[in-house]
């Protein structure tokens, strides 16, 4: 039991450390304050966005877009799993379930 608690704590530290130490260079972050914030992070190849954006629209326009849900900050976006992927983002190798940070590494 003790080893499980330690593993969970180490995982938490790794996740929170990832957000604090993430290299945001070359990524454009935007926030529109609505009842919940509309958040995007744009790289050279596409965008990571909150669930306000629509994958179907991104597919129509050919945009590479990965969606995360339940986020309130850009740092939250790094830790949440991808819940939606446009066809163009899928072609880049982004998959549902990977972290936002993993997707941003691809979208740089």
C-alpha positions, 0 to 999 in steps of 0.5 A: 500500500505504501508503494502505491501511495508513493507512486501516486505522489510521484506521478502527481509531482511529475504532472505538476512539474511538467506544467510548470517547466513546459517550454511554451516558446513558439506557442501562441496562447489565447484565452477568452473569458466566458463562463468557462475560459475558451483556451487555445495554444497554437503551434506551427502545425496546428492548435490544441484547444478546449472543447469550445472548438468543434472538430467537425469544423476543423475537418472542413477547413483542414486544420490540425486540431486536438481537443481537451476538456475540463480545463480552466488554464493553459497549464491544465491543457498539458495534463488532460487527455486528448478527447477529440482529434481532427483528421489533419491532427491524426495524420500528424500522429496525435491520438485520443488519450495522449496528453495535451503536452504530447500533442503540443510537442507534435504541433510545434 
